[in-house]
């Protein structure tokens, strides 16, 4: 009879003890797989949420502060520089941004514009006796940047003489859909009211950029430019450096604080979860070790018989390692599916609105981890088994 046949017969004869060993392996691998799966889904969820934060880059007029004085008299700080950006710089901004994205992301094959460039002109004026801020925007680009916008009433901008009001601005001006607003002798029809966002946008009026420029004689001028650089993995810092270096009169700032905070939080959660997984693995390993040690003590007679009929120490170790391999393989497969099932329960608790899915890559990871647990837990009992003498094995029965 071949060695593997002996191992299989022995496993079938000791089903309960083997099942306990498999259970220990399953618990360890299940915990790791569930944490890996949940962490992966959580990272995807946070990445998707970061996409909703809007711009990756903000461009402002480059204004510098200088100390003003007269003789020895300090007159304070004076800001010097233009208060606007000219819109003829937008094509150059688009070129720099798209070029750097393609350099960092060669997998992007799009031939058109990649980044979304959203210029805005801010005008402070008086409407119906109240001071308000008018924002001139490119409607479609702005909507791509501010994907969280929701229309509470009416519709979004689709005409040159239309206005979209923030919720608080509409209430302050007592304005409803269909009303006309006179902005510097230029009429705008209110077509939509935004839902509450909890930001300054609630108090602003949004109109098409070109119309606002003509109404206030600001042709070719914009106040700020927001850039959405397609993805969180895009080189926003490099893009900001390139714009600051190559385009005078503009100060580009990479918006990275939110991303850094969110990803730092995810890293801390993952570290805590992996610490729990590590402790569970250790406990599971000791459980398997204890089970195998007990199994060997119960099989002293069998080992003695094997030695009596000529089995070498190497063959005995092989037999026990074969058994551990089977325990690890079964435990790894079961642990993978049990861990994924557990992740379905943990995901919505740890990361809200998280969709959990099977990650096939973790199956070989689970099996490899389970094999390591089972084999490592077997090595000491296996070497100890080789020290058992034939006479001692029969005397212990």
C-alpha distance (Angstrom), angle and dihedral (degrees) to the residues before:
residue distance angle dihedral
X1 . . .
X2 3.79 . .
X3 3.79 122.4 .
X4 3.80 96.4 -111.5
X5 3.81 89.9 51.8
X6 3.78 89.7 54.3
X7 3.82 89.6 50.7
X8 3.81 92.6 50.1
X9 3.79 92.9 49.0
X10 3.78 90.6 48.4
X11 3.82 91.6 50.4
X12 3.80 92.1 50.0
X13 3.78 89.7 50.0
X14 3.82 92.5 52.4
X15 3.80 100.6 39.8
X16 3.80 96.9 147.7
X17 3.80 95.4 51.1
X18 3.83 91.8 46.2
X19 3.80 91.1 48.6
X20 3.81 89.7 54.5
X21 3.81 89.8 52.6
X22 3.81 91.3 48.2
X23 3.80 89.9 49.0
X24 3.80 91.1 55.2
X25 3.80 90.3 52.2
X26 3.80 91.8 45.6
X27 3.81 92.2 53.8
X28 3.79 92.6 52.5
X29 3.80 97.2 45.2
X30 3.81 92.7 39.6
X31 3.80 90.8 58.3
X32 3.79 93.7 48.8
X33 3.81 94.3 45.7
X34 3.79 92.7 47.3
X35 3.80 91.0 51.0
X36 3.81 93.4 46.1
X37 3.80 91.9 48.0
X38 3.79 93.6 45.9
X39 3.81 92.3 46.1
X40 3.82 91.3 50.4
X41 3.79 92.0 50.0
X42 3.80 90.7 45.1
X43 3.78 92.3 51.9
X44 3.80 90.8 50.0
X45 3.80 89.2 49.0
X46 3.80 93.2 50.3
X47 3.81 90.8 46.1
X48 3.80 89.6 52.9
X49 3.80 90.1 48.6
X50 3.80 91.2 49.8
X51 3.78 88.5 56.4
X52 3.81 87.2 61.4
X53 3.76 93.5 56.3
X54 3.79 88.6 81.2
X55 3.75 126.1 -141.8
X56 3.79 124.0 42.9
X57 3.80 90.8 -165.7
X58 3.79 135.4 32.3
X59 3.79 121.7 -159.5
X60 3.79 120.7 -158.2
X61 3.79 134.3 172.7
X62 3.80 109.9 -82.9
X63 3.79 102.9 -112.1
X64 3.77 120.2 171.0
X65 3.79 128.1 -161.8
X66 3.81 121.0 -131.5
X67 3.78 131.1 -177.2
X68 3.80 111.4 -111.3
X69 3.76 122.6 -154.5
X70 3.77 146.0 153.9
X71 3.77 111.1 -138.7
X72 3.77 105.7 -51.4
X73 3.80 92.2 -17.7
X74 3.84 114.5 106.2
X75 3.79 110.6 -143.0
X76 3.80 95.6 -176.1
X77 3.80 130.3 -115.4
X78 3.77 124.9 -33.3
X79 3.82 123.1 -162.7
X80 3.78 112.7 -136.3
X81 3.79 128.5 -166.8
X82 3.79 140.4 59.3
X83 3.80 119.5 -49.7
X84 3.80 92.4 -146.3
X85 3.78 140.8 53.5
X86 3.78 117.0 -134.5
X87 3.79 112.9 -124.3
X88 3.82 92.4 -133.9
X89 3.82 86.0 79.9
X90 3.81 92.8 63.9
X91 3.86 95.9 85.6
X92 3.83 90.2 52.9
X93 3.81 90.5 47.8
X94 3.81 89.9 50.5
X95 3.81 91.5 49.3
X96 3.81 95.0 49.8
X97 3.79 92.7 46.0
X98 3.80 96.4 47.3
X99 3.82 93.3 43.7
X100 3.80 93.1 53.9
X101 3.79 92.3 45.0
X102 3.81 90.3 53.6
X103 3.81 90.6 48.4
X104 3.80 92.5 52.5
X105 3.80 94.8 36.8
X106 3.84 108.7 38.8
X107 3.80 88.8 168.1
X108 3.82 89.4 73.6
X109 3.80 107.4 94.4
X110 3.82 99.9 173.5
X111 3.79 111.9 134.2
X112 3.82 95.7 -161.0
X113 3.78 130.7 63.7
X114 3.78 113.5 -45.8
X115 3.80 105.1 -174.6
X116 3.78 122.9 58.8
X117 3.81 112.6 -123.3
X118 3.81 113.6 -161.4
X119 3.83 115.9 -177.4
X120 3.80 120.7 -166.7
X121 3.79 133.3 -166.8
X122 3.81 116.2 -158.7
X123 3.79 119.7 -156.0
X124 3.81 123.5 -178.9
X125 3.77 110.8 -149.8
X126 3.79 144.0 141.6
X127 3.81 122.3 -95.4
X128 3.80 120.9 -178.9
X129 3.78 89.8 -14.4
X130 3.82 94.5 -53.2
X131 3.80 127.7 107.4
X132 3.80 110.8 -121.0
X133 3.79 138.4 163.9
X134 3.79 117.7 -118.3
X135 3.81 115.7 -154.6
X136 3.78 117.5 -158.3
X137 3.80 108.8 -154.3
X138 3.77 143.5 169.4
X139 3.83 95.9 -114.1
X140 3.81 100.7 -145.7
X141 3.80 96.1 41.0
X142 3.79 91.3 46.8
X143 3.79 91.4 51.5
X144 3.82 90.5 53.0
X145 3.80 90.6 51.5
X146 3.81 94.7 44.8
X147 3.77 101.1 42.1
X148 3.82 90.6 160.1
X149 3.80 92.2 70.1
X150 3.79 114.5 117.6
X151 3.77 126.0 -171.8
X152 3.80 108.4 -129.6
X153 3.79 94.1 -176.2
X154 3.80 135.5 7.3
X155 3.82 121.3 -2.6
X156 3.78 142.9 -63.4
X157 3.80 124.7 -85.7
X158 3.82 114.8 -76.2
X159 3.81 102.6 149.1
X160 3.81 138.0 62.4
X161 3.82 96.1 -119.6
X162 3.80 99.3 44.1
X163 3.82 131.4 110.1
X164 3.81 132.6 -152.3
X165 3.81 115.6 -159.0
X166 3.76 131.5 -153.6
X167 3.80 113.8 -122.2
X168 3.81 95.2 -107.8
X169 3.81 93.1 43.2
X170 3.80 90.2 54.2
X171 3.80 90.9 50.5
X172 3.80 93.6 45.2
X173 3.81 93.2 49.9
X174 3.82 92.5 39.5
X175 3.78 88.2 -128.6
X176 3.79 129.3 157.9
X177 3.79 136.6 -175.8
X178 3.81 111.8 -63.9
X179 3.82 96.0 25.6
X180 3.81 119.5 128.1
X181 3.80 123.1 -127.2
X182 3.79 121.3 -158.8
X183 3.80 109.2 -141.7
X184 3.80 109.8 -177.3
X185 3.82 91.2 -32.0
X186 3.82 92.0 -47.6
X187 3.83 115.4 114.5
X188 3.80 120.3 -135.8
X189 3.79 124.7 -174.2
X190 3.81 116.0 -137.7
X191 3.81 106.9 -126.0
X192 3.80 102.3 162.5
X193 3.79 145.9 19.4
X194 3.81 121.4 -151.4
X195 3.78 123.6 -131.9
X196 3.79 119.7 -113.4
X197 3.81 112.8 -72.8
X198 3.80 99.8 170.7
X199 3.81 91.2 -124.3
X200 3.80 138.5 98.9
X201 3.81 87.8 -86.6
X202 3.81 88.6 78.2
X203 3.82 88.6 69.8
X204 3.82 98.3 44.3
X205 3.81 136.5 90.1
X206 3.80 117.4 -137.1
X207 3.80 122.8 -152.7
X208 3.83 134.5 160.7
X209 3.79 111.5 -72.3
X210 3.83 99.1 -129.3
X211 3.82 93.0 50.6
X212 3.81 92.5 49.6
X213 3.81 91.3 48.6
X214 3.81 90.8 54.5
X215 3.80 93.8 43.5
X216 3.81 93.3 55.4
X217 3.83 98.0 30.3
X218 3.81 93.1 -111.7
X219 3.81 98.1 130.0
X220 3.78 111.7 168.6
X221 3.82 94.1 8.8
X222 3.79 129.5 115.1
X223 3.80 132.6 174.3
X224 3.78 103.1 -146.8
X225 3.80 140.8 -2.3
X226 3.79 124.2 -145.7
X227 3.79 118.9 -159.4
X228 3.75 126.0 -161.7
X229 3.79 104.7 -162.0
X230 3.81 95.8 -157.1
X231 3.80 98.0 -109.4
X232 3.78 145.6 22.7
X233 3.79 89.8 -114.9
X234 3.79 92.8 59.2
X235 3.83 117.7 111.1
X236 3.80 98.7 -104.1
X237 3.80 93.6 161.0
X238 3.81 91.3 51.1
X239 3.81 90.5 47.4
X240 3.80 90.7 51.1
X241 3.81 90.8 49.8
X242 3.80 91.2 48.5
X243 3.80 93.2 50.7
X244 3.80 93.0 45.7
X245 3.79 90.5 49.2
X246 3.80 100.5 44.0
X247 3.81 104.8 31.8
X248 3.82 117.0 57.6
X249 3.78 120.6 -148.3
X250 3.81 95.1 33.1
X251 3.79 131.3 99.9
X252 3.82 112.2 -158.6
X253 3.80 118.4 -162.6
X254 3.81 124.1 -170.5
X255 3.80 112.2 -134.1
X256 3.81 99.7 -139.8
X257 3.81 105.6 133.0
X258 3.80 95.4 89.3
X259 3.80 92.6 47.2
X260 3.80 91.8 47.1
X261 3.81 91.9 49.5
X262 3.80 94.5 47.6
X263 3.81 94.9 45.0
X264 3.82 90.4 45.2
X265 3.79 89.3 54.1
X266 3.81 90.5 48.9
X267 3.81 90.3 50.1
X268 3.81 91.4 53.1
X269 3.79 91.8 48.6
X270 3.80 91.0 48.4
X271 3.82 91.7 48.7
X272 3.79 90.8 52.2
X273 3.80 92.0 46.8
X274 3.81 92.6 48.6
X275 3.79 90.0 49.6
X276 3.80 88.4 56.0
X277 3.80 89.1 47.5
X278 3.80 90.9 51.1
X279 3.80 92.3 52.3
X280 3.80 90.1 47.5
X281 3.80 90.5 50.5
X282 3.79 91.3 52.0
X283 3.79 91.6 48.9
X284 3.80 90.7 46.8
X285 3.80 90.8 48.5
X286 3.79 91.9 52.2
X287 3.78 89.3 48.3
X288 3.80 91.3 53.6
X289 3.82 90.8 43.8
X290 3.80 91.7 51.7
X291 3.80 91.9 46.4
X292 3.80 92.7 51.1
X293 3.79 92.7 45.4
X294 3.79 90.0 52.2
X295 3.79 89.8 46.3
X296 3.79 92.0 53.7
X297 3.80 92.1 48.7
X298 3.79 88.6 52.8
X299 3.81 91.3 49.4
X300 3.78 99.8 51.0
X301 3.79 90.9 115.4
X302 3.81 92.4 50.0
X303 3.80 91.3 48.7
X304 3.79 89.9 47.5
X305 3.80 90.6 52.6
X306 3.81 90.2 50.0
X307 3.78 90.1 51.6
X308 3.82 90.7 46.1
X309 3.80 92.8 54.5
X310 3.78 91.5 50.3
X311 3.82 106.5 -88.5
X312 3.78 111.0 155.7
X313 3.79 125.4 -135.3
X314 3.80 88.8 -108.2
X315 3.81 91.3 55.6
X316 3.79 91.9 50.3
X317 3.80 91.1 50.2
X318 3.80 89.3 47.5
X319 3.79 91.2 51.5
X320 3.78 92.2 52.2
X321 3.81 92.9 44.6
X322 3.82 89.9 49.7
X323 3.78 88.3 53.6
X324 3.81 90.8 48.3
X325 3.81 90.0 49.4
X326 3.79 91.5 54.8
X327 3.80 90.7 46.2
X328 3.81 90.3 49.5
X329 3.80 94.8 46.4
X330 3.81 94.0 50.1
X331 3.80 91.7 41.4
X332 3.81 91.9 49.5
X333 3.80 94.8 51.4
X334 3.79 92.8 45.1
X335 3.82 90.8 44.0
X336 3.81 91.3 53.0
X337 3.80 94.1 54.5
X338 3.81 93.3 39.2
X339 3.81 90.4 48.7
X340 3.80 92.5 50.4
X341 3.79 90.0 48.9
X342 3.81 89.7 50.0
X343 3.82 89.5 50.4
X344 3.81 89.1 58.1
X345 3.79 86.9 62.4
X346 3.82 97.7 39.9
X347 3.80 98.1 44.0
X348 3.82 99.4 69.3
X349 3.81 90.0 44.5
X350 3.81 97.5 50.7
X351 3.81 99.1 31.2
X352 3.78 115.6 26.2
X353 3.83 118.5 -132.3
X354 3.78 92.1 11.6
X355 3.79 120.6 157.3
X356 3.80 110.6 -145.8
X357 3.78 119.0 -154.5
X358 3.78 137.4 173.2
X359 3.80 113.3 -87.1
X360 3.83 105.8 -154.6
X361 3.80 90.8 -165.8
X362 3.81 89.8 68.6
X363 3.82 93.5 59.8
X364 3.83 94.8 76.2
X365 3.80 87.9 40.4
X366 3.79 90.3 54.9
X367 3.80 93.2 46.5
X368 3.81 92.5 46.7
X369 3.79 91.7 48.4
X370 3.81 91.9 47.3
X371 3.80 91.4 49.6
X372 3.80 90.4 51.4
X373 3.81 91.5 50.8
X374 3.78 94.1 47.5
X375 3.81 97.6 42.4
X376 3.81 95.6 43.5
X377 3.80 90.3 47.9
X378 3.80 88.6 51.0
X379 3.81 100.5 49.6
X380 3.81 98.0 78.0
X381 3.83 95.2 43.6
X382 3.81 88.6 46.1
X383 3.80 94.0 53.3
X384 3.77 89.4 44.1
X385 3.78 89.5 52.5
X386 3.79 90.5 57.7
X387 3.83 89.5 59.7
X388 3.80 92.6 60.6
X389 3.79 111.3 110.6
X390 3.77 121.3 -142.0
X391 3.80 93.6 -120.4
X392 3.81 91.9 49.5
X393 3.82 92.4 50.4
X394 3.80 92.4 55.8
X395 3.80 93.4 41.0
X396 3.84 90.2 56.0
X397 3.82 92.8 58.1
